[in-house]
Amino acid sequence: MVESKTIMSLQDLYMSYDSGPVLTDIHLDLYEGEWLGILGESGSGKSTLLRIIARLIDADRGEVRYRDELLTPVARELIPGHPDIKLIHQDYALFPNQTVTENIGYALRFYDPDYRKQRVEELIVLAGLESVRDKKTKWLSGGEKQRTAIARALAEEPEVLLLDEPFAHLDNHNKQVLSSAIEALRANTQTTCVFVTHESSDALAWSDRIAILQAGKIVQIDRPTVVYQSPYNGYVAGLTGAVNWLGGGAGEPKYIIRPERLSVAQSGDAVRWQGKIMSLRFNGPFWMVRCQNDQGSVTFYHSGNSLSVGDAIQLTYQDEDIIHVH
């Protein structure tokens, strides 16, 4: 993504609860039109950061600027929030006894009726909700509720859309349908989006940049490929995908090899690791193979059916596959 104008800036944020600090030294610029994924495990401060961006709560310290304007503290506002920023909660906050059309139209209740009808129709098509437009939302699937909530949030054309765990609790089918709706959203709008997730696959797939939260601090922020291939530390490496820790002998630092970078050594290949196959787990496109030797275990992915538990195994990898971390 080519960096564009900064739409929102968070500087030196600090936030604590009775249990202690939740966010520390947060510096974050959000760019127009980008999709920023905030990735972290439970308790890392993701949802708190999202609520600060949504202008629902104040940080204890620091400043928030929107289009270069220092925002008034939430505590001084009559109604929390910001007209250009919409947050979609995990519970969707829909009206259960109203239809999809009525829920989306509610956000436009004070607009011209002809415009409201046209805008609602556009959003129903954009979110792929044509088949359930007249259905009460209490009867919708989780994915349909999520898409309805997104469509309603987009009704007033916010500049910033915030999603709290958008793929949580969705089965594979509904996740694929929601993914198609998000692709349409990205292709047809210039909305800036921030979403928080604990699933690395979602962050890697949908982000222009990923911010990694570790114990309330942003330890790395960059493009998904950079975060995955050059993680700042072992925590980031493990959070973004499976890892094998190798090395660590006398005077040798430990390093990381991703499972997909290991392969069975063929004739002429340098043998970089050898041991015995301990388990094989089928994972659809490939087998997950766990191997063991005196120094520890590694996992790699194999697409064939030629391996068996108990087999001796020799593995190879390239020097450029090695990941050194702090």
C-alpha positions as CSV (number, residue, x, y, z in Angstrom):
1,M,0.0,0.0,0.0
2,V,1.2,3.5,-0.9
3,E,1.1,5.6,2.3
4,S,-1.4,8.4,1.9
5,K,-2.5,11.3,4.1
6,T,-2.7,10.6,7.8
7,I,-6.4,10.6,8.8
8,M,-5.9,9.8,12.5
9,S,-2.9,10.0,14.9
10,L,-2.4,8.5,18.3
11,Q,0.5,9.8,20.3
12,D,2.0,8.6,23.6
13,L,-1.1,6.9,24.8
14,Y,-1.1,5.3,28.2
15,M,-4.1,3.5,29.7
16,S,-4.5,1.6,33.0
17,Y,-7.2,-0.2,34.9
18,D,-7.1,-1.3,38.6
19,S,-5.2,-4.4,37.6
20,G,-2.4,-2.3,36.0
21,P,-1.3,-0.8,32.7
22,V,-3.3,-1.9,29.6
23,L,-1.7,0.3,27.0
24,T,1.8,1.8,27.2
25,D,3.6,4.3,24.9
26,I,1.2,3.8,21.9
27,H,2.2,5.8,18.8
28,L,0.1,5.0,15.8
29,D,-0.8,6.9,12.5
30,L,-3.7,5.7,10.5
31,Y,-3.7,6.4,6.8
32,E,-6.6,7.3,4.5
33,G,-8.1,4.2,2.8
34,E,-5.9,1.7,4.6
35,W,-7.0,-1.5,6.4
36,L,-5.0,-1.8,9.6
37,G,-5.2,-5.1,11.5
38,I,-4.4,-5.0,15.2
39,L,-3.2,-8.5,16.2
40,G,-2.6,-9.7,19.7
41,E,-3.6,-12.4,22.2
42,S,-6.4,-12.0,24.8
43,G,-5.6,-9.3,27.3
44,S,-3.1,-7.5,25.1
45,G,-5.1,-4.3,24.9
46,K,-6.7,-4.6,21.5
47,S,-10.3,-3.8,22.4
48,T,-9.3,-1.0,24.7
49,L,-7.3,0.6,21.9
50,L,-10.2,0.2,19.5
51,R,-12.5,2.0,22.0
52,I,-10.1,4.9,22.3
53,I,-10.0,5.2,18.5
54,A,-13.8,5.1,18.5
55,R,-13.8,8.0,21.0
56,L,-15.8,6.0,23.5
57,I,-13.2,6.2,26.2
58,D,-10.2,8.4,27.0
59,A,-6.7,7.2,27.6
60,D,-5.1,8.3,30.9
61,R,-2.4,10.1,28.9
62,G,-1.6,11.1,25.4
63,E,-3.4,12.8,22.5
64,V,-5.7,11.7,19.6
65,R,-5.8,13.8,16.5
66,Y,-8.3,13.5,13.6
67,R,-7.3,15.2,10.4
68,D,-4.7,17.2,12.3
69,E,-7.3,18.4,14.9
70,L,-6.7,17.6,18.5
71,L,-9.9,15.9,19.7
72,T,-11.8,17.0,22.8
73,P,-11.6,14.4,25.6
74,V,-14.5,12.1,25.6
75,A,-15.3,13.1,29.2
76,R,-16.2,16.6,28.0
77,E,-18.6,15.4,25.2
78,L,-22.3,15.1,25.8
79,I,-22.4,11.9,23.7
80,P,-19.3,9.7,23.3
81,G,-18.2,8.8,19.8
82,H,-17.3,10.7,16.6
83,P,-19.6,11.3,13.6
84,D,-17.0,10.1,11.1
85,I,-16.0,7.0,13.1
86,K,-18.3,3.9,13.4
87,L,-17.5,0.9,15.6
88,I,-19.1,-2.5,15.1
89,H,-19.2,-4.5,18.3
90,Q,-18.9,-8.3,18.6
91,D,-22.6,-8.5,19.5
92,Y,-23.6,-6.4,16.4
93,A,-26.1,-4.3,18.3
94,L,-28.9,-4.9,15.8
95,F,-32.6,-4.5,16.4
96,P,-33.7,-8.2,16.6
97,N,-37.4,-7.6,15.7
98,Q,-36.7,-5.5,12.7
99,T,-35.7,-6.7,9.2
100,V,-32.4,-6.3,7.6
101,T,-33.7,-3.5,5.5
102,E,-35.2,-1.7,8.5
103,N,-32.0,-2.1,10.5
104,I,-29.9,-0.6,7.7
105,G,-32.4,2.2,7.1
106,Y,-32.5,3.2,10.7
107,A,-29.2,4.9,10.4
108,L,-30.8,7.1,7.6
109,R,-34.1,7.7,9.3
110,F,-33.6,11.5,9.1
111,Y,-32.6,11.5,5.5
112,D,-34.8,12.1,2.4
113,P,-36.9,8.9,1.9
114,D,-35.9,8.5,-1.8
115,Y,-32.2,8.8,-0.9
116,R,-32.7,6.4,2.1
117,K,-34.3,3.8,-0.2
118,Q,-31.5,4.1,-2.8
119,R,-28.7,4.0,-0.2
120,V,-30.2,1.0,1.6
121,E,-30.5,-0.9,-1.6
122,E,-26.8,-0.1,-2.5
123,L,-25.7,-1.4,0.9
124,I,-27.8,-4.6,0.7
125,V,-26.2,-5.5,-2.6
126,L,-22.7,-4.5,-1.4
127,A,-23.0,-6.7,1.7
128,G,-24.6,-9.6,-0.3
129,L,-27.8,-9.5,1.8
130,E,-30.4,-9.7,-1.1
131,S,-31.8,-13.0,0.0
132,V,-32.4,-12.0,3.6
133,R,-33.4,-8.3,3.1
134,D,-36.9,-8.9,4.6
135,K,-35.8,-11.3,7.4
136,K,-35.8,-10.2,11.0
137,T,-32.3,-10.1,12.3
138,K,-33.0,-12.4,15.2
139,W,-33.3,-15.2,12.7
140,L,-30.0,-14.4,10.9
141,S,-26.8,-16.5,11.0
142,G,-23.7,-14.9,12.6
143,G,-22.3,-14.0,9.3
144,E,-25.5,-12.4,8.1
145,K,-25.7,-10.4,11.3
146,Q,-22.1,-9.2,10.8
147,R,-22.8,-8.2,7.3
148,T,-25.9,-6.3,8.3
149,A,-24.0,-4.5,11.0
150,I,-21.3,-3.5,8.5
151,A,-23.9,-2.3,6.0
152,R,-25.7,-0.2,8.7
153,A,-22.4,1.3,9.9
154,L,-21.6,2.3,6.3
155,A,-25.0,3.9,5.7
156,E,-23.8,7.4,6.7
157,E,-20.5,6.9,4.8
158,P,-18.1,7.1,7.8
159,E,-14.5,7.8,7.1
160,V,-13.3,5.3,9.6
161,L,-14.8,1.8,10.2
162,L,-13.8,-0.1,13.3
163,L,-14.4,-3.9,13.6
164,D,-14.0,-5.8,16.8
165,E,-13.1,-9.5,16.0
166,P,-15.1,-9.5,12.7
167,F,-14.5,-13.2,12.0
168,A,-15.1,-14.5,15.6
169,H,-17.7,-17.2,16.0
170,L,-18.2,-17.7,12.3
171,D,-18.2,-21.1,10.7
172,N,-16.1,-21.6,7.5
173,H,-19.1,-21.0,5.1
174,N,-20.1,-17.7,6.8
175,K,-16.5,-16.6,7.0
176,Q,-16.1,-17.1,3.2
177,V,-19.3,-15.1,2.6
178,L,-18.2,-12.3,4.9
179,S,-14.8,-12.3,3.1
180,S,-16.6,-11.8,-0.2
181,A,-18.5,-8.9,1.3
182,I,-15.3,-7.4,2.6
183,E,-13.7,-7.7,-0.8
184,A,-16.6,-5.8,-2.3
185,L,-16.3,-3.2,0.4
186,R,-12.6,-2.6,-0.2
187,A,-13.2,-2.5,-4.0
188,N,-16.1,0.0,-3.9
189,T,-15.4,2.4,-1.1
190,Q,-12.4,4.4,0.2
191,T,-13.4,3.7,3.9
192,T,-10.5,3.4,6.3
193,C,-10.8,0.3,8.4
194,V,-9.2,-0.8,11.7
195,F,-10.0,-4.3,12.9
196,V,-8.8,-6.2,15.9
197,T,-8.3,-9.9,15.9
198,H,-6.4,-12.7,17.6
199,E,-6.4,-14.8,14.5
200,S,-3.2,-14.3,12.5
201,S,-4.6,-15.7,9.3
202,D,-7.3,-12.9,9.3
203,A,-4.8,-10.2,10.0
204,L,-2.4,-11.4,7.3
205,A,-5.1,-11.8,4.7
206,W,-6.9,-8.5,5.1
207,S,-4.4,-5.9,6.4
208,D,-2.4,-3.4,4.5
209,R,-0.4,-3.1,7.7
210,I,-0.5,-5.1,10.9
211,A,0.2,-3.7,14.4
212,I,1.3,-6.3,16.8
213,L,0.3,-5.7,20.5
214,Q,2.3,-7.4,23.1
215,A,1.4,-6.7,26.8
216,G,-0.1,-3.3,25.8
217,K,2.8,-2.2,23.6
218,I,3.0,-2.0,19.8
219,V,6.2,-4.0,19.2
220,Q,6.0,-4.1,15.4
221,I,3.9,-2.5,12.7
222,D,4.5,-3.1,9.0
223,R,3.1,-4.9,5.9
224,P,1.9,-8.4,6.5
225,T,4.7,-10.0,4.5
226,V,7.3,-8.1,6.5
227,V,5.8,-9.0,9.9
228,Y,5.5,-12.7,8.9
229,Q,8.9,-13.0,7.2
230,S,10.9,-10.7,9.5
231,P,9.2,-10.8,12.9
232,Y,10.7,-8.4,15.5
233,N,10.9,-11.1,18.2
234,G,9.8,-14.7,19.1
235,Y,6.4,-13.5,20.3
236,V,5.6,-11.9,17.0
237,A,6.9,-14.9,15.1
238,G,4.7,-17.3,17.1
239,L,1.7,-15.0,17.0
240,T,1.7,-14.8,13.2
241,G,2.3,-18.5,12.4
242,A,3.8,-21.8,13.4
243,V,7.5,-21.8,14.2
244,N,10.4,-24.2,14.8
245,W,13.2,-23.1,17.1
246,L,16.5,-24.5,16.0
247,G,20.1,-23.9,17.0
248,G,21.0,-23.0,20.6
249,G,24.1,-25.2,20.8
250,A,27.3,-24.1,22.5
251,G,27.9,-20.5,21.5
252,E,25.1,-20.7,18.9
253,P,22.0,-18.4,19.1
254,K,18.6,-19.9,18.5
255,Y,16.8,-19.1,15.3
256,I,13.4,-19.8,13.7
257,I,12.4,-21.8,10.6
258,R,8.8,-21.7,9.5
259,P,7.4,-25.3,8.9
260,E,6.7,-24.5,5.2
261,R,10.4,-23.7,4.7
262,L,11.5,-27.2,5.7
263,S,11.4,-30.0,3.2
264,V,12.5,-33.6,2.9
265,A,16.2,-33.7,1.8
266,Q,16.7,-35.2,-1.7
267,S,19.9,-36.6,-3.2
268,G,22.4,-33.8,-3.3
269,D,20.7,-31.6,-0.7
270,A,22.5,-30.5,2.4
271,V,21.0,-32.3,5.4
272,R,20.2,-29.6,8.0
273,W,18.2,-31.6,10.4
274,Q,17.5,-35.3,11.0
275,G,15.4,-37.4,13.3
276,K,12.4,-39.6,13.4
277,I,8.8,-39.0,12.5
278,M,6.6,-39.0,15.6
279,S,3.2,-38.1,14.2
280,L,1.3,-37.3,11.0
281,R,-1.8,-35.1,11.0
282,F,-4.0,-34.6,7.9
283,N,-4.8,-30.9,7.3
284,G,-6.5,-31.0,3.9
285,P,-3.9,-29.6,1.4
286,F,-1.0,-31.1,3.3
287,W,0.1,-33.3,6.2
288,M,1.5,-31.8,9.4
289,V,4.6,-33.9,10.2
290,R,6.2,-33.8,13.7
291,C,9.7,-35.1,14.0
292,Q,12.0,-35.6,17.0
293,N,15.7,-35.9,17.7
294,D,17.9,-35.5,20.8
295,Q,17.8,-31.7,20.5
296,G,14.1,-31.4,20.2
297,S,11.2,-31.5,17.8
298,V,10.3,-29.8,14.5
299,T,7.1,-29.7,12.4
300,F,7.0,-29.4,8.6
301,Y,4.3,-29.7,6.0
302,H,4.3,-32.4,3.4
303,S,1.8,-32.9,0.5
304,G,2.6,-36.5,-0.4
305,N,1.5,-39.8,1.2
306,S,5.0,-41.4,1.3
307,L,5.8,-40.8,5.0
308,S,5.0,-43.0,8.0
309,V,5.3,-42.7,11.8
310,G,8.6,-44.1,12.9
311,D,10.4,-43.4,9.6
312,A,13.9,-41.8,9.8
313,I,13.8,-38.4,8.2
314,Q,16.3,-35.9,6.8
315,L,15.3,-32.3,6.3
316,T,16.8,-29.4,4.5
317,Y,16.3,-25.6,4.2
318,Q,18.0,-22.6,2.7
319,D,20.0,-20.0,4.6
320,E,17.6,-17.3,3.5
321,D,14.8,-19.2,5.3
322,I,16.4,-18.6,8.7
323,I,14.7,-16.0,10.8
324,H,16.8,-14.2,13.5
325,V,14.8,-12.5,16.2
326,H,15.6,-10.3,19.2
